[in-house]
Amino acid sequence: MLKANKRTVWFLTLLSLVAVISIYYLKKEAPMTLDGMAIFGDNDAVTVSKTGDAEGETKTVYADSMAFEELRMEVRNERSNLQDQLLSKVQSPDTTAEEKSAAYDEMAELTKLTSAETSMETKLKALGYPEAFVRKDNGKVTVSVIAEDGGHSTKMAAEITQYVLTSWEDARTVQVEFME
């Protein structure tokens, strides 16, 4: 009975290896023609028609949100590098227990900060801003938003500032930027 199980395992392993190699060679000879980055070009716009407006009016919607995605990626990369440095500090045999504890605390703070920023972006979207980017550094919060209808005012900035200051207890200053 034991030999049959070993043979079955070897057969399944060999079969899966052949399947993986076959798929590799099929993809190598006929690669996908769709490049994921080609989907999002600089000229992406959405055609919007409202009653009473001129038909075929185009408004760029995705360009600004792509800029926010680039900002998010930069922040994510910075924090990932910092997280890696802290992790190497924790794993180092030369690091003292106090330094390891401080590194763990800092890693937890980075996770908490990222979560809080994402939560604030979601709350700002719920307030009626279609896209928002929030970054917090040492008590200073920078909020970038795309204002609906392309307009912005000091009232909107004051509303966002007040909302951030009341929602985030350790936020000392808030800077609001409107993207058009």
C-alpha positions as protocol buffer text, in pm:
chain_id: "A"
residue {
  index: 1
  type: MET
  ca { x: 0 y: 0 z: 0 }
}
residue {
  index: 2
  type: LEU
  ca { x: 287 y: 238 z: 82 }
}
residue {
  index: 3
  type: LYS
  ca { x: 452 y: 186 z: -259 }
}
residue {
  index: 4
  type: ALA
  ca { x: 129 y: 275 z: -438 }
}
residue {
  index: 5
  type: ASN
  ca { x: 106 y: 604 z: -247 }
}
residue {
  index: 6
  type: LYS
  ca { x: 467 y: 694 z: -330 }
}
residue {
  index: 7
  type: ARG
  ca { x: 411 y: 614 z: -698 }
}
residue {
  index: 8
  type: THR
  ca { x: 95 y: 826 z: -700 }
}
residue {
  index: 9
  type: VAL
  ca { x: 275 y: 1119 z: -542 }
}
residue {
  index: 10
  type: TRP
  ca { x: 563 y: 1092 z: -789 }
}
residue {
  index: 11
  type: PHE
  ca { x: 323 y: 1064 z: -1080 }
}
residue {
  index: 12
  type: LEU
  ca { x: 125 y: 1372 z: -971 }
}
residue {
  index: 13
  type: THR
  ca { x: 446 y: 1567 z: -914 }
}
residue {
  index: 14
  type: LEU
  ca { x: 576 y: 1475 z: -1258 }
}
residue {
  index: 15
  type: LEU
  ca { x: 241 y: 1559 z: -1417 }
}
residue {
  index: 16
  type: SER
  ca { x: 225 y: 1901 z: -1250 }
}
residue {
  index: 17
  type: LEU
  ca { x: 584 y: 1974 z: -1354 }
}
residue {
  index: 18
  type: VAL
  ca { x: 502 y: 1888 z: -1716 }
}
residue {
  index: 19
  type: ALA
  ca { x: 194 y: 2113 z: -1699 }
}
residue {
  index: 20
  type: VAL
  ca { x: 395 y: 2408 z: -1562 }
}
residue {
  index: 21
  type: ILE
  ca { x: 668 y: 2369 z: -1823 }
}
residue {
  index: 22
  type: SER
  ca { x: 408 y: 2341 z: -2102 }
}
residue {
  index: 23
  type: ILE
  ca { x: 234 y: 2659 z: -1991 }
}
residue {
  index: 24
  type: TYR
  ca { x: 571 y: 2837 z: -1968 }
}
residue {
  index: 25
  type: TYR
  ca { x: 663 y: 2747 z: -2325 }
}
residue {
  index: 26
  type: LEU
  ca { x: 318 y: 2830 z: -2459 }
}
residue {
  index: 27
  type: LYS
  ca { x: 333 y: 3176 z: -2301 }
}
residue {
  index: 28
  type: LYS
  ca { x: 690 y: 3224 z: -2419 }
}
residue {
  index: 29
  type: GLU
  ca { x: 601 y: 3156 z: -2784 }
}
residue {
  index: 30
  type: ALA
  ca { x: 270 y: 3348 z: -2779 }
}
residue {
  index: 31
  type: PRO
  ca { x: 304 y: 3622 z: -2516 }
}
residue {
  index: 32
  type: MET
  ca { x: 9 y: 3835 z: -2423 }
}
residue {
  index: 33
  type: THR
  ca { x: -14 y: 4142 z: -2640 }
}
residue {
  index: 34
  type: LEU
  ca { x: -185 y: 4349 z: -2371 }
}
residue {
  index: 35
  type: ASP
  ca { x: 52 y: 4558 z: -2167 }
}
residue {
  index: 36
  type: GLY
  ca { x: -107 y: 4654 z: -1836 }
}
residue {
  index: 37
  type: MET
  ca { x: 54 y: 4998 z: -1833 }
}
residue {
  index: 38
  type: ALA
  ca { x: -75 y: 5075 z: -2184 }
}
residue {
  index: 39
  type: ILE
  ca { x: -429 y: 5073 z: -2050 }
}
residue {
  index: 40
  type: PHE
  ca { x: -371 y: 5396 z: -1859 }
}
residue {
  index: 41
  type: GLY
  ca { x: -244 y: 5657 z: -2101 }
}
residue {
  index: 42
  type: ASP
  ca { x: -201 y: 6028 z: -2051 }
}
residue {
  index: 43
  type: ASN
  ca { x: -499 y: 6101 z: -2273 }
}
residue {
  index: 44
  type: ASP
  ca { x: -757 y: 5908 z: -2073 }
}
residue {
  index: 45
  type: ALA
  ca { x: -1076 y: 6107 z: -2046 }
}
residue {
  index: 46
  type: VAL
  ca { x: -1439 y: 6029 z: -1986 }
}
residue {
  index: 47
  type: THR
  ca { x: -1713 y: 6174 z: -2202 }
}
residue {
  index: 48
  type: VAL
  ca { x: -1982 y: 6323 z: -1983 }
}
residue {
  index: 49
  type: SER
  ca { x: -2316 y: 6449 z: -2110 }
}
residue {
  index: 50
  type: LYS
  ca { x: -2561 y: 6629 z: -1885 }
}
residue {
  index: 51
  type: THR
  ca { x: -2898 y: 6764 z: -1973 }
}
residue {
  index: 52
  type: GLY
  ca { x: -2860 y: 7128 z: -2066 }
}
residue {
  index: 53
  type: ASP
  ca { x: -2486 y: 7099 z: -2135 }
}
residue {
  index: 54
  type: ALA
  ca { x: -2317 y: 7073 z: -2470 }
}
residue {
  index: 55
  type: GLU
  ca { x: -2305 y: 6714 z: -2585 }
}
residue {
  index: 56
  type: GLY
  ca { x: -1970 y: 6542 z: -2593 }
}
residue {
  index: 57
  type: GLU
  ca { x: -1814 y: 6750 z: -2319 }
}
residue {
  index: 58
  type: THR
  ca { x: -1501 y: 6570 z: -2198 }
}
residue {
  index: 59
  type: LYS
  ca { x: -1364 y: 6591 z: -1849 }
}
residue {
  index: 60
  type: THR
  ca { x: -1039 y: 6432 z: -1746 }
}
residue {
  index: 61
  type: VAL
  ca { x: -1115 y: 6211 z: -1451 }
}
residue {
  index: 62
  type: TYR
  ca { x: -843 y: 5950 z: -1435 }
}
residue {
  index: 63
  type: ALA
  ca { x: -533 y: 6167 z: -1478 }
}
residue {
  index: 64
  type: ASP
  ca { x: -558 y: 6320 z: -1132 }
}
residue {
  index: 65
  type: SER
  ca { x: -645 y: 5993 z: -962 }
}
residue {
  index: 66
  type: MET
  ca { x: -344 y: 5834 z: -1133 }
}
residue {
  index: 67
  type: ALA
  ca { x: -132 y: 6113 z: -985 }
}
residue {
  index: 68
  type: PHE
  ca { x: -271 y: 6018 z: -644 }
}
residue {
  index: 69
  type: GLU
  ca { x: -186 y: 5654 z: -712 }
}
residue {
  index: 70
  type: GLU
  ca { x: 171 y: 5756 z: -793 }
}
residue {
  index: 71
  type: LEU
  ca { x: 189 y: 5949 z: -465 }
}
residue {
  index: 72
  type: ARG
  ca { x: 52 y: 5648 z: -277 }
}
residue {
  index: 73
  type: MET
  ca { x: 312 y: 5424 z: -440 }
}
residue {
  index: 74
  type: GLU
  ca { x: 593 y: 5662 z: -339 }
}
residue {
  index: 75
  type: VAL
  ca { x: 472 y: 5669 z: 21 }
}
residue {
  index: 76
  type: ARG
  ca { x: 428 y: 5291 z: 20 }
}
residue {
  index: 77
  type: ASN
  ca { x: 784 y: 5246 z: -111 }
}
residue {
  index: 78
  type: GLU
  ca { x: 930 y: 5483 z: 149 }
}
residue {
  index: 79
  type: ARG
  ca { x: 749 y: 5306 z: 430 }
}
residue {
  index: 80
  type: SER
  ca { x: 837 y: 4964 z: 294 }
}
residue {
  index: 81
  type: ASN
  ca { x: 1205 y: 5059 z: 293 }
}
residue {
  index: 82
  type: LEU
  ca { x: 1176 y: 5189 z: 649 }
}
residue {
  index: 83
  type: GLN
  ca { x: 992 y: 4871 z: 751 }
}
residue {
  index: 84
  type: ASP
  ca { x: 1273 y: 4661 z: 599 }
}
residue {
  index: 85
  type: GLN
  ca { x: 1536 y: 4861 z: 788 }
}
residue {
  index: 86
  type: LEU
  ca { x: 1346 y: 4814 z: 1114 }
}
residue {
  index: 87
  type: LEU
  ca { x: 1301 y: 4444 z: 1046 }
}
residue {
  index: 88
  type: SER
  ca { x: 1672 y: 4397 z: 982 }
}
residue {
  index: 89
  type: LYS
  ca { x: 1741 y: 4584 z: 1306 }
}
residue {
  index: 90
  type: VAL
  ca { x: 1506 y: 4348 z: 1491 }
}
residue {
  index: 91
  type: GLN
  ca { x: 1664 y: 4040 z: 1335 }
}
residue {
  index: 92
  type: SER
  ca { x: 2021 y: 4152 z: 1399 }
}
residue {
  index: 93
  type: PRO
  ca { x: 2196 y: 3966 z: 1682 }
}
residue {
  index: 94
  type: ASP
  ca { x: 2387 y: 4285 z: 1772 }
}
residue {
  index: 95
  type: THR
  ca { x: 2070 y: 4478 z: 1858 }
}
residue {
  index: 96
  type: THR
  ca { x: 1981 y: 4515 z: 2224 }
}
residue {
  index: 97
  type: ALA
  ca { x: 1640 y: 4425 z: 2364 }
}
residue {
  index: 98
  type: GLU
  ca { x: 1550 y: 4793 z: 2409 }
}
residue {
  index: 99
  type: GLU
  ca { x: 1641 y: 4872 z: 2047 }
}
residue {
  index: 100
  type: LYS
  ca { x: 1437 y: 4575 z: 1925 }
}
residue {
  index: 101
  type: SER
  ca { x: 1141 y: 4688 z: 2133 }
}
residue {
  index: 102
  type: ALA
  ca { x: 1169 y: 5041 z: 1994 }
}
residue {
  index: 103
  type: ALA
  ca { x: 1188 y: 4901 z: 1639 }
}
residue {
  index: 104
  type: TYR
  ca { x: 875 y: 4690 z: 1697 }
}
residue {
  index: 105
  type: ASP
  ca { x: 696 y: 4996 z: 1832 }
}
residue {
  index: 106
  type: GLU
  ca { x: 797 y: 5201 z: 1530 }
}
residue {
  index: 107
  type: MET
  ca { x: 679 y: 4924 z: 1295 }
}
residue {
  index: 108
  type: ALA
  ca { x: 343 y: 4921 z: 1473 }
}
residue {
  index: 109
  type: GLU
  ca { x: 321 y: 5301 z: 1443 }
}
residue {
  index: 110
  type: LEU
  ca { x: 389 y: 5281 z: 1068 }
}
residue {
  index: 111
  type: THR
  ca { x: 108 y: 5030 z: 1026 }
}
residue {
  index: 112
  type: LYS
  ca { x: -125 y: 5240 z: 1239 }
}
residue {
  index: 113
  type: LEU
  ca { x: -38 y: 5557 z: 1043 }
}
residue {
  index: 114
  type: THR
  ca { x: -99 y: 5391 z: 707 }
}
residue {
  index: 115
  type: SER
  ca { x: -432 y: 5259 z: 828 }
}
residue {
  index: 116
  type: ALA
  ca { x: -537 y: 5599 z: 964 }
}
residue {
  index: 117
  type: GLU
  ca { x: -446 y: 5774 z: 637 }
}
residue {
  index: 118
  type: THR
  ca { x: -646 y: 5523 z: 434 }
}
residue {
  index: 119
  type: SER
  ca { x: -940 y: 5561 z: 669 }
}
residue {
  index: 120
  type: MET
  ca { x: -929 y: 5940 z: 640 }
}
residue {
  index: 121
  type: GLU
  ca { x: -923 y: 5914 z: 258 }
}
residue {
  index: 122
  type: THR
  ca { x: -1233 y: 5696 z: 273 }
}
residue {
  index: 123
  type: LYS
  ca { x: -1410 y: 5941 z: 504 }
}
residue {
  index: 124
  type: LEU
  ca { x: -1327 y: 6234 z: 274 }
}
residue {
  index: 125
  type: LYS
  ca { x: -1469 y: 6041 z: -21 }
}
residue {
  index: 126
  type: ALA
  ca { x: -1785 y: 5989 z: 185 }
}
residue {
  index: 127
  type: LEU
  ca { x: -1805 y: 6368 z: 233 }
}
residue {
  index: 128
  type: GLY
  ca { x: -1842 y: 6405 z: -143 }
}
residue {
  index: 129
  type: TYR
  ca { x: -1488 y: 6437 z: -276 }
}
residue {
  index: 130
  type: PRO
  ca { x: -1440 y: 6183 z: -555 }
}
residue {
  index: 131
  type: GLU
  ca { x: -1070 y: 6128 z: -485 }
}
residue {
  index: 132
  type: ALA
  ca { x: -847 y: 6215 z: -190 }
}
residue {
  index: 133
  type: PHE
  ca { x: -486 y: 6161 z: -84 }
}
residue {
  index: 134
  type: VAL
  ca { x: -385 y: 6204 z: 280 }
}
residue {
  index: 135
  type: ARG
  ca { x: -31 y: 6210 z: 415 }
}
residue {
  index: 136
  type: LYS
  ca { x: 70 y: 6272 z: 775 }
}
residue {
  index: 137
  type: ASP
  ca { x: 422 y: 6361 z: 890 }
}
residue {
  index: 138
  type: ASN
  ca { x: 499 y: 6465 z: 1248 }
}
residue {
  index: 139
  type: GLY
  ca { x: 156 y: 6612 z: 1319 }
}
residue {
  index: 140
  type: LYS
  ca { x: 127 y: 6791 z: 983 }
}
residue {
  index: 141
  type: VAL
  ca { x: -148 y: 6649 z: 764 }
}
residue {
  index: 142
  type: THR
  ca { x: -148 y: 6721 z: 392 }
}
residue {
  index: 143
  type: VAL
  ca { x: -479 y: 6656 z: 217 }
}
residue {
  index: 144
  type: SER
  ca { x: -506 y: 6663 z: -161 }
}
residue {
  index: 145
  type: VAL
  ca { x: -853 y: 6632 z: -308 }
}
residue {
  index: 146
  type: ILE
  ca { x: -1023 y: 6652 z: -643 }
}
residue {
  index: 147
  type: ALA
  ca { x: -1315 y: 6887 z: -596 }
}
residue {
  index: 148
  type: GLU
  ca { x: -1639 y: 6793 z: -766 }
}
residue {
  index: 149
  type: ASP
  ca { x: -1741 y: 7022 z: -1051 }
}
residue {
  index: 150
  type: GLY
  ca { x: -1380 y: 7142 z: -1072 }
}
residue {
  index: 151
  type: GLY
  ca { x: -1436 y: 7420 z: -820 }
}
residue {
  index: 152
  type: HIS
  ca { x: -1296 y: 7479 z: -478 }
}
residue {
  index: 153
  type: SER
  ca { x: -1342 y: 7738 z: -212 }
}
residue {
  index: 154
  type: THR
  ca { x: -1215 y: 7845 z: 126 }
}
residue {
  index: 155
  type: LYS
  ca { x: -1535 y: 7701 z: 272 }
}
residue {
  index: 156
  type: MET
  ca { x: -1448 y: 7356 z: 137 }
}
residue {
  index: 157
  type: ALA
  ca { x: -1092 y: 7386 z: 266 }
}
residue {
  index: 158
  type: ALA
  ca { x: -1219 y: 7492 z: 608 }
}
residue {
  index: 159
  type: GLU
  ca { x: -1463 y: 7199 z: 613 }
}
residue {
  index: 160
  type: ILE
  ca { x: -1184 y: 6951 z: 534 }
}
residue {
  index: 161
  type: THR
  ca { x: -948 y: 7112 z: 785 }
}
residue {
  index: 162
  type: GLN
  ca { x: -1207 y: 7104 z: 1062 }
}
residue {
  index: 163
  type: TYR
  ca { x: -1300 y: 6745 z: 983 }
}
residue {
  index: 164
  type: VAL
  ca { x: -937 y: 6628 z: 992 }
}
residue {
  index: 165
  type: LEU
  ca { x: -856 y: 6818 z: 1312 }
}
residue {
  index: 166
  type: THR
  ca { x: -1159 y: 6675 z: 1494 }
}
residue {
  index: 167
  type: SER
  ca { x: -1107 y: 6322 z: 1361 }
}
residue {
  index: 168
  type: TRP
  ca { x: -732 y: 6298 z: 1423 }
}
residue {
  index: 169
  type: GLU
  ca { x: -635 y: 6377 z: 1777 }
}
residue {
  index: 170
  type: ASP
  ca { x: -262 y: 6429 z: 1717 }
}
residue {
  index: 171
  type: ALA
  ca { x: -300 y: 6638 z: 1400 }
}
residue {
  index: 172
  type: ARG
  ca { x: -163 y: 6987 z: 1466 }
}
residue {
  index: 173
  type: THR
  ca { x: -174 y: 7150 z: 1123 }
}
residue {
  index: 174
  type: VAL
  ca { x: -369 y: 7068 z: 809 }
}
residue {
  index: 175
  type: GLN
  ca { x: -282 y: 7179 z: 457 }
}
residue {
  index: 176
  type: VAL
  ca { x: -550 y: 7132 z: 190 }
}
residue {
  index: 177
  type: GLU
  ca { x: -462 y: 7119 z: -178 }
}
residue {
  index: 178
  type: PHE
  ca { x: -721 y: 7109 z: -456 }
}
residue {
  index: 179
  type: MET
  ca { x: -639 y: 6928 z: -779 }
}
residue {
  index: 180
  type: GLU
  ca { x: -808 y: 7040 z: -1096 }
}
